[in-house]
Amino acid sequence: MTTDQQVKLLMSLINEGKPLSTAAAKAGMSEPTARKYRRLKQLPSEQRRPRTWRTREDPFAQVWHEVERMLELDAGLQAKTVFEELERRYPGWFKPGQLRTLQRRFRTWRAHEGPPKEVFFPQVHRPGEQCQSDFTEMKALRVTIHGESYAHLCYHFVLTYSNWEWVVLAPSESFEALVEGLQSSLWELGAVPLEHRTDNLSAATHDLKGSRGRSFNERYLDVLNHYAMRGSKNNPGRGNENGDVESSHHHFKRAVDQRLRLRGSRDFPDRTTYLRFLESLVIDRNRRRAERLAEEQAVMRPLPARPLPACRDEFATVTRWSTVRIGKKAYSVPSRLRGERLHVRLFATRVELLHQGEVVGIYDRLARDEPYRIDYRHLIHSLMKKPGAFARYVYRDALFPTLNFRRAYDVLDASGTHGADLEYLRILHLAATTMEAEVDAVLSALLATGGRPTFDRVKAAVTPERPTCPEIALTPLDLGSYDALLSAGAR
């Protein structure tokens, strides 16, 4: 079949003065065909007439009035739902392959008689006027840190005029992550736009019980006032109102995926290396926006003298379980702090605990799906005195620092020997007082050879007996010969 592109090429060559035979050969058609299109001076698509007849009988002609009544009552009905209802009403009338025909009829009905559809209105963006930000889930990229799956979000900041962007890693959509991401983006940008737009983040907004809407909370308003920015938000469930950043999410994550494919690995040694990888990618993407960014920076306001502290201060009392509750999550602390009131500094990615102004603990902040973080080193000395508490301990899973520790316990427990819990706790105590990595390596070797990982075997491999040093008898030195030498030299 001759295409429009072939005929366009043919006519172009003829207009250049090429012979018909040459033009036909280059356009990939015979001379008679070329002569026909030269005479008609029409494209193949212009010669086709729309079909006004059916090739087969409409299987839904007799029941279409019923279908229309269904659609008039609820235009959101799907063709498959209506097809199943027709099969129930009229057994044997329809075949499964006719569902596609009904779907085409539905599409035609909606285009001619259906309810009006939502219309989206493109907006005019002015330099330096608005920035948008949002959190985006990065799970689909399957990034790992040192071989372990890394569940995280990215705070994504975008200027609506130039599309300049910046990203910051975030474990959750917390207020601290919002403030850290916003401030990092503004200070990287080096200027402040007029307005910051978000969706209805719980970190920035709260419910208005009277109007059933949402309004900015005081903490977020303090941040906006510090940067002299106006705040705005989209209506609940209307992500398109924050469309620039929503669209940028897709393009950014696709670019990250492609760069990871070029890299040949999705594993990183630590989060800092991964963050540098993302920042390098964003810097490369921003180079194409330099001209429009310069227009924005020329009209934006300068930054304030210094950023705000990107943390929230709280106070928590250490429970008798040697834990503190921070944001509905449990963190263990050394038991010597039991009963003490601690000053908590909650950052986006870490938690700092202070007692009387002195830092007593720094922990990675737990992500959304992590309910607790228990360090066995804080508890093992008490568990050694109360080994019976191990079996039903609420946070028992946290007392297996690696898979080898878990496998070792299962082997001890399966042996049926009395005191398996105490035996495992002694191994755990050994890891706390020596080196966990060494104990883990010994357990791995014992399990690989089928050996029973008892405390005595592990201890013998981790802390071998020190060799005894032989006693060496030293003969006292006679310095008389040295004195005689000195005397001879003086003479």
N, C-alpha and C positions, 0 to 999 in steps of 0.2 A: 504494500500500500504506500502510495506517495504521501509524504508528510508536508506540512506547511514549511518547514525549514528547507526542504529540498527545493520547493518551488521558489521560495525567497532567494535562495542561492542562484537558481537558474535565471531569474529575472535580473538579478544583480550583474551576473556575468554577461547577459545579453545587452544590458544597458552600457556595459563597458566596451561593447563592440566585439565580443567574442563570437565566433561562428556558432550556429545552433548545435552542431555535432559536438564541438568542444565543450560548450556550456552544459549540454545534456550529460556528457560523460563525467564531468566534474561534479554535477549535481546527483549522479547516481541513478539516472533514468534513461529510457530509450528515446530515440529521436521522435517517434510518433507521439509519445507522451509529452515530451517537451514542446512539440508543435501545438498540441491541444491546449496546454496551459498558457502558451504564448498568445493563442487566439482568445481564450476565455478571459484572461487577465483576472483570475480569481484564485484564491487559495482553496485547497481541498476542504478545509473546515467551512468555508463560505458557501460551498456547493451542497452541503448536507442539509436536508430539511428535517425539522423535528418530527418524530414519529407521533402520529395521532391515533394510532390503532393499537389494540392489545394483541399480543401473540398467543395468549391463552385466556380462558374464561376466568374472571375474578372469583376466587373461592369464597370471598367474604361479602359478595354482593347482597345475598339474602339476609345477612345478619348485621350489615353495617349500621343500620339505624339503631340497633341495640348498642353497638360499640360507641356510637356518637353520644347516646344518652349517658353511658358510663363516663365518657370523657368530659361531658358537660357538667356532671356532678363533681368530678375530681380530675382535673387535667394532668395531675401528676402520676396517673396510672401508667405502668410500663406495659409494653406490648406483650411481654411474656406472661404477665399476670392476667391480662385480658384473654390471651390465647388459651391459657389453662382453664379459665372460666368458661370459654366457649366449648372447649372439649368436654367439660362436665355437663353443660346444658345440651349439647348436641353430640352424643357419642357416635364415633365413626365418620363424622362429616369432614374432619380435617386430618392432614398428615403432618408429621413433625417438621418436614422441610418447608411448610407453608408459613412458619413463624417469621421467616425473613420477609415474606410478602407483607405480612401484617405490620412489621416494623417500618417498612417503606410507606405504607398507608398512614401510619401514625405520624411519621416525619412530614408528610405532605399536609395532613390535617393541621398539625401544629403551625406549619408555615402559613397556611391560609386562614384558619379559623381559631387557632389556639390563643391562649392569653399572651399579652405582651411580655417580652423578656427584659431582663435588667440590662440597662445600657451603661457602659463605662465611658467616662469623659476624661480624655487626656488633659493634663494640667500644664500650665506655663510655669517653669522654674526660673527664678531670678538668682543671679550670683550672690552668694553669701547669705541667702535668706533662710534656708532650712537644712537641717541634718536629720536623718532618721537612724534609729538603731533598734536592734532586736537580738534575741538569742536564737541560735540555730543548732539543731541536734546534729552531731558529727558521727553517730554510731555507724551509719551505712558505709563509711570509709574504711572501717575495720583496722584502725590504727592500733598498734600495740607498743607498750613501753617495756623494754627488756623482756619481751616475749609474752607479756600479760596484756589482755584486752584493756584498752583505755577508754572508759565511758566518760564522755565529756561534752560540753557545749562550747560554742564560740560566741562571744559577744561581737556583733558585727555592726560597724558604724559606717554610714554612707552619706556623702553630700549629694543632695538631689540634683544640683545643677551640673557639676563636673563628674559625678559618680566616683570621686575619690573615696577610698575605703580604708578601714583599719580593723584589725581583729585582735582579740585578747581571749586567751583560754579561760574557761569558767567551769567549775564543777556543778553549779546549779544557777537558777535564776534568782539569786539572792540580791538584797539591796546592796551589799558590799561588792558583789560582782558587777552590778550595774554602775556603781560609782567609780570603781576601778577601771572598768572598760571605757566609760565616758571620759574620764579624766585622762587616761592614757591616749585616747584618740585625739582629744583636743590639744594636748601638749605635743603630740607627734605632728599634728596639723600646724600648730603655732599660732592659732587664731581662734576666734569664737564666732560662730554664726548667730543669726538673730533668734532662731527657733529650734528647739529639739523636740522631735516627734517620736512617740513610742506607741506600742499597743497598750492594752490594759494590764500591764505587769502588776502582780501583787506586791512587788518590791517598791513600786512607785505610786500605786493607787490603793484606795480602800473603798469599801462599799458605803453607799449613802442609803441608809435604811428607809428614809422617807421617800426619796425619788426613785429608789431601786437602780440607781446609776452608780458610777464610780468617780471619785475625785482624787486629786493628787494628795499624798500624805505630807506631813510637815517636814520629814527628813528629806524627801526628794525636792520639795520647794526650797529648802535651805541650799541645796546644791545648785539649783537653777538661779537663785538669787546671788550666789557667790560668783557665778559666771555671767550674771546679767542677761540670762537667756529666757526667752518665753517658752513655756511648755505647752504641748498639745498632744492629743491622743486620738486614736481612731475609735469608732463606735464598736462595742463588743460584737465579735463575730464577723467584722468587716476588715479582713486582712488586706483587701485591695486598697484601703485608704492609707495604708503604710506600704504602698506598692513598690517604691523604689528599692527599699531594703529587702522586701520579700523576693523581688525578682533577682536582686544581687545575691541572695542566699544560693539560689540554684546555680548561677554562673560561677560563683566563688567555689562551691563544693565540686563542681565539675572540673574546674581548673586544678584544684587540689588533687583530685583523683588522677588526672592526667599526669601531673608532676610526680605523683607517687609511682605511677606506672613507669615513667622514665627513670626514676630512682632505682627501681628494681626491688624495692623492699618497703613494707609498711611498718617496720619495726624501728624504734628509736631507743637510744641508750637511756634517755631521761626526758622529762617534760621540757626542760630548757632547750634542748636540741630540737625538739619538735616545734616549739614556739618560734625558734629562729628560722626553721624551715618555712613556716607559714608566713612570717614577716617578710622573708626574702621573696616569696611568691607575690605577696601583696605589693611590695615595692616595685616589682617588675610590672605588675598590672597598672600601677599608678603612673608609670612613665608615659603611657599613652594619653593621660589626662592632664598633663602638665600645663598645657596652654589654657584650658578652661579653669583649672585650679588657680592659676595666676590671676584670672579675672575675679575669682571669689576672694582670694586673700587680699586683694587690693581694696575691697569694701568691707571686710569683716573687722570686728573689733579686736583689740589686743587681749592677751591673756591677763588674768589677775597676777598679783605679785607671787603667789604660791598656790599650789593645789590644796584641797582639803584632805585631812586624814581619811584614808579609804578604809576605815574600820569602825566597828560599833563596839562600845564599851558596855559590858554587863558584869554582874557579880554572881557567883555560884558557890555554894557550900559543898564541900566534899562529903559524900554520903558514907555510911558505914560499909558500903561495898567497895570503897576506894574508887568511886567514879564521880564525875560531875556531869550534869545534864545541861547541854548547850544546844539551843534550837531543837529540842525534842530528840536529841541524839546523845549517846553516852560515850564519854571518854574516860579511860582509866588514868589514875595519877598515882605516884608513890604513896604507900599507905601511911607514911609518917605525916601526910597532910590531912588525914582523916579528921573531919570536924572543922577544918579551917575554911575561912571565907576567902575565895580567890577572886582577883580582878581578871576578867576575861576580855581580851582584845580580839574581836572576831573580824578577820580579813576575808577576802574573797576565796583565797586558796589555802589559808593556814589559820590556826588558832593559837594564840599566845596566852599562857597562864602566868600570872604574877602574884606573889605573896609578899605583902609589905614592900612593894616596889621592886622586888627581885624576880626575874624570870625563872620559873620552876618547871616550865615545859613548853615546847613548841611542837605542834602536831599539824599534819596535813588535814585540811578541812574535809569532812565527810561529804561525799556526793549524795545525790537525792535518794538513791536506792541502797545506801549504806546506813544501817541503824545504829551501829556502834563501832568503836575502835578500842580494843582491849590489848594492852601490852602485858604478856605473861610475866615479864620481869617484875612488874609491880605487885604481883599476887602470889608468885610461886613459893615464897618463904612461908606464907600463911597456909597455902594448900598442903605443904609438906607436913604441917601440924594437924591438918584436917583433911586427910585424903578422901574421906567418905563424901565430902562435898563435891568432888569432881564429877561424879556420875550424873548428877542432875543440875549442874551449874548452868545458869541461864545463858552465859556467854561461853560455853564449853568449846564451841567451834573455833573461837579465837585462840585457844590454847594449843592449836596445831599450827605452828609457824610455817611449815612447808608440807608438801604432800608426803615426804618420807616420814615425818613425825606421825602423820595420820596413819600411814600404812604400818608403821612400827607398833602403834597402839592397837590396831586391829589384829595384828599377829599375836600380840601378848594377850589380848582379850579372848581370841579364838582358841588359845591353848587350854583354856579352862583352869589355869593355875590361879589359886587364890592370891590376891594382892596384885593383880595386873595393873590396877589404877595407880597404886603406890610405886610400882616398878617404872611405869611411864613417867610419873611425876618426878622421880629421881633423875631420869634422863633429861627431863625438861629443866630441872634445877641445875644440872650439869651444863646445859646449854647457856643458862643465864649467868653462870659463874665463870665460864670459860669463853669459848667462841661458838656461836650457833652454827656457823658455816662448817666448822670442823666436825661437830656432832652430826650435822646433816649428811656430810660426806661419809662418815662411818656407818650411819644407818643405811645409806644407799648401798654401800658395799656389802653389809650383812644381809640385807634383803635380796640383793642380786644373787648371792650364793646360797640362799635358803636358810641362812643361820638365824637363830632366835635372837632378836635384839635386846638382850638383857642389859641392865645397868652396868654390871661388872665388865662385860665385853666392850661396851661403848667407852667406859672410863679407861680401861686398859689401853685402848687405841688412841684416845684423845689425850690422856695425861700419863704417858709411860713413866715408869720409875726412873728417877735420876740416877745416873751411874755414880758409883763411889770413886772419889779421887784417891789415888795412892799417896801414902805419906813419903815424902822425900827428905832424907837427912842432909842438911846443908853443913858443910865444914866451915867453921869460922875462918875468915880471911886473916892472913898475917900481913900486916901493912909495914912490917920492918924493912922488907926488901925495897918497898917504894920510897921509904925515908932515906935508905942508903943511896938509891939512885939520885934523889934530889940533892943529897949532900955531895955526891961525886960531880953533879952538874954545876954546883955552885963553885967548886974549886976549879 
